[in-house]
Amino acid sequence: MADQLIRATAAEGGIRAVGVITTRLTEEARQRHKLSYVATAALGRTMSGGLLLASSMKREGSRVNIRVRGEGPLGGILIDAGLDGTVRGYVDNPGVELPPNEQGKLDVGKAVGPDGYLYVVRDVGYGYPYSSTVELVSGEIGDDIAHYLATSEQTPSALVIGVFVGAEGVTAAGGILIQVMPKAARDEALVQTLEGRIAKLAGFTPLLQAGKTLPEIFEQLLGDMDLVILPEVQMVRFHCGCSFDRVLGALKMLGEAELQDMIEKDNGAEATCHFCGEVYQASSDELAQLIEDLRTESV
């Protein structure tokens, strides 16, 4: 099934639901960054969470940054997701691997570490970005993002995200976000019913592996609550806006002396994009042209 995001409402608009499949883009991230099993799961969950958060934004060009900083061996995680369905990200220590946890699953919580912080920055396309910081709840990513929503945005939310990665790579990844709006939150029976159904889910990736589509998952959870699945199906993908021209622009900012030093000592320059792992090579001639441009601009 293609990577995609769909939206739905239920309870006459009192419940908002978003589902996303990120299998292919998580596999692309795994290959680009040469991620271990547990690093793949951690980054994949965070990218899915970022896309789900970005889906509620309104203005074209809006983006969400999520940084996870725990005390575990994985180090930090940083992702950038947009309302347009693009996402990118990386982890500090992509090769870290840990034994499975007591449930036999990838131990993302231990890799990230339960002690630390989740930072969220929402850039709505104008003015100053909105930023918020919350303490990590478990390091499992899903719990931590749900805690952020409840704490910083005062929206009761259930977030189920997952990544299944094996010897052949990522075979299932994505998640579902269900939010209860204020008018529905007053209906205790509805909230309890919804909580019970979510609690019974074995996870998100088992549903995908069983052949369930996003509409079928919505139907399972919300089908008797006046479910309305919105018609738009949005494609999502791993995408980084880096380019050779941007690399040259960054190198130019180093100044003439530093550029000349690179020419003399390294016969050029190499730059690697943290977000996508793309490697760019600038020759000594290209650096010399940057120096010439700087001299022309200073006249």
Secondary structure as UniProt FT lines:
FT   STRAND          4..10
FT   TURN            11..14
FT   STRAND          15..21
FT   HELIX           23..33
FT   HELIX           37..54
FT   TURN            55..56
FT   TURN            60..61
FT   STRAND          63..70
FT   TURN            73..74
FT   STRAND          76..82
FT   TURN            83..84
FT   STRAND          86..91
FT   TURN            94..95
FT   TURN            102..103
FT   HELIX           108..112
FT   STRAND          116..123
FT   STRAND          130..135
FT   HELIX           142..152
FT   STRAND          157..166
FT   TURN            167..168
FT   STRAND          169..180
FT   HELIX           182..185
FT   HELIX           188..200
FT   HELIX           205..209
FT   TURN            210..211
FT   HELIX           214..222
FT   TURN            223..224
FT   STRAND          228..235
FT   STRAND          237..238
FT   HELIX           244..252
FT   TURN            253..254
FT   HELIX           256..266
FT   STRAND          268..272
FT   TURN            274..276
FT   STRAND          279..283
FT   HELIX           284..298
//
